[in-house]
Amino acid sequence: MIQPLAYVHPQAKIADNVVIDPFVTIHKDVEIGEGTHIASGAVIYPGSRIGKNCKIFPGASIGAIPQDLKFDGEETLAIIGDNTIIRECVTINRGTVALGKTIVGSNCLLMAYSHVAHDCIVGENCILANGVQLAGHVTISDFVIIGGMSAVHQFVNVGQHAMVAGGCMVRKDVPPYTKAGRQPISYEGVNSIGLRRRGFSSEKINEIQDIYRILFLRGNNTQKAVSIIENEKPASTERDEILQFITRSDRGIMKGYSSKRM
């Protein structure tokens, strides 16, 4: 299934049933899992580890060295999970000595021209729409959707089940289960539609909404809101996830909703 006009380094490890179209370039120290299809013009660089049943479209670049002046040629990885779709001209750089790897999880969709920089971690079941740009050391948790043409600042974290509107400049952390938009990035509500689609009950969604009302809508600063949530809301997986995300945030979380924001 490897076309004769493709270049595959003899040290690359290619599993069974992999389709490699003409004019693909695959370098040494590459591993590709069963059933993956790599389309014409894609380039897979050393250190790339691609899972099973992935689809990589024309012009994609996987595992190129980081766009980081501190990079000194260290051996690092770019890891792609199973069943992930990487569309046209997507770029995924491998890691630096800081983390040693860049990771994109399973069942993700990275739309055309999106970029995942060095040492990023993208969880499972995530969607990066067209032109999304992730700077270095960004962490995107599971089931996150980021709208087209959004840019995420280095070291920012986006919590699980969050949704970021298109065209956003994401300079602050986005807590789990939320919708984020506007400029500067602000709370737009709970991602209730996404949560329902993933099996969250109405009672659980209401619980999450009550927590974020305390945090974002009642005029509390973050420290006071955290204290109220800890004292007034019973422990649950979702409550604890939100509190841990907030207390571990190094960059600080996004602002609450305000009708004065543009």
ZIURTA-V704096 format. One record per residue. SS is DSSP state (~ for helix, > for strand, _ for the rest). PSI is psi as a letter, one per 40 degrees, with the letter a starting at -180 (* if undefined). D_LAST is the distance of its C-alpha to the last C-alpha in Angstrom with 2 decimals. Layout:
ss psi d_last
SS PSI D_LAST
SS PSI D_LAST
This chain:
ss psi d_last
_ e 52.73
> h 52.05
_ i 52.29
_ d 54.71
_ e 52.21
_ i 49.92
> h 50.46
> h 50.75
_ h 51.99
_ d 55.16
_ e 53.79
_ i 50.73
> h 51.11
> h 50.45
_ i 51.03
_ i 52.70
_ f 51.19
_ h 48.57
> h 47.90
> h 47.30
_ i 46.91
_ i 48.27
_ e 46.73
_ i 45.12
> h 45.69
> h 46.24
_ i 47.22
_ i 49.40
_ f 48.27
_ i 46.28
> h 46.67
> h 45.66
_ i 46.21
_ i 48.01
_ e 46.68
_ i 43.90
> h 43.42
> h 42.38
_ i 41.82
_ h 42.95
_ e 41.40
_ i 39.96
> h 40.96
> h 41.62
_ i 42.22
_ i 44.38
_ e 43.13
> h 41.50
> h 42.28
> h 41.29
_ a 42.02
_ i 43.65
_ f 42.62
_ i 39.66
> h 38.69
> h 37.74
_ i 36.90
_ i 37.82
_ e 36.51
_ i 35.31
> h 36.09
> h 36.90
> e 38.04
> i 37.74
_ i 37.89
_ i 34.70
_ g 32.67
_ h 33.41
_ e 35.71
_ e 37.18
_ h 38.55
_ f 42.33
_ e 43.63
_ i 43.83
_ h 44.51
_ i 41.44
> i 40.27
> h 37.69
> h 38.17
> h 37.12
_ a 37.94
_ i 39.68
_ f 38.43
_ i 35.38
> h 34.27
> h 33.18
_ a 32.23
_ h 32.73
_ f 32.13
_ i 30.65
> h 31.47
> h 32.38
> i 33.81
_ i 36.37
_ i 36.07
_ a 37.20
_ d 39.56
_ d 36.68
_ d 36.65
_ e 39.11
> i 37.32
> h 34.25
> h 34.11
> h 32.70
_ a 33.97
_ i 35.74
_ f 34.45
_ i 31.30
> h 29.83
> h 28.45
_ i 27.39
_ h 28.16
_ e 27.18
_ i 25.67
> h 26.79
> h 28.03
_ i 28.99
_ i 31.86
_ e 32.30
_ i 29.53
> h 30.35
> h 29.03
_ a 30.43
_ i 32.06
_ f 30.70
_ i 27.44
> h 25.64
> h 23.88
_ i 22.71
_ h 23.32
_ e 22.44
_ h 21.20
> h 22.09
> h 23.37
_ i 24.40
_ i 27.58
_ f 28.30
_ i 25.45
> h 26.51
> h 25.39
_ a 27.21
_ i 28.86
_ f 27.27
_ i 23.86
> h 21.95
> h 19.49
_ i 17.84
_ i 18.77
_ e 17.81
_ i 16.29
> h 17.65
> h 18.89
_ i 19.90
_ i 23.57
_ e 24.86
_ i 21.87
> h 23.06
> h 21.71
_ i 23.67
_ i 25.74
_ e 24.57
_ i 20.87
> h 18.65
> h 15.82
_ i 13.75
_ i 14.51
_ e 13.09
_ i 11.88
> h 12.94
> g 14.81
_ e 15.93
_ i 16.75
> i 19.12
> h 18.17
_ i 20.70
_ i 23.00
_ e 22.60
> i 18.80
> h 16.00
> i 13.16
> a 9.93
_ a 6.28
_ h 6.07
_ i 8.01
_ h 10.00
> i 10.11
> h 12.66
> e 12.44
> a 16.08
> i 19.50
_ g 20.61
~ d 23.20
~ d 24.16
~ d 24.86
~ d 26.79
~ d 28.89
~ d 29.76
_ e 31.04
_ e 33.20
_ h 31.38
_ i 32.73
~ d 30.84
~ d 32.14
~ d 30.80
~ d 27.31
~ d 27.40
~ d 28.55
~ d 25.63
~ d 23.18
~ d 25.04
~ d 24.74
~ d 20.97
~ d 20.73
~ d 22.68
~ d 20.63
~ d 17.04
~ e 17.25
_ e 20.07
_ e 19.06
_ i 21.48
_ i 21.28
~ d 22.13
~ d 25.82
~ d 26.34
~ d 24.64
~ d 26.89
~ d 29.88
~ d 29.23
~ d 28.80
~ d 32.00
~ d 33.94
~ d 32.84
_ h 32.15
_ i 35.19
_ h 35.42
_ i 34.56
~ d 33.75
~ d 30.08
~ d 29.76
~ d 31.55
~ d 29.52
~ d 26.26
~ d 27.91
~ d 29.46
~ d 26.28
~ d 24.54
~ d 27.63
_ e 28.25
_ h 24.83
_ d 25.39
_ e 21.88
_ i 20.39
> i 18.29
_ i 14.57
> i 12.83
_ i 13.01
_ h 10.71
_ h 9.01
_ e 7.96
_ e 6.49
_ i 3.80
_ * 0.00
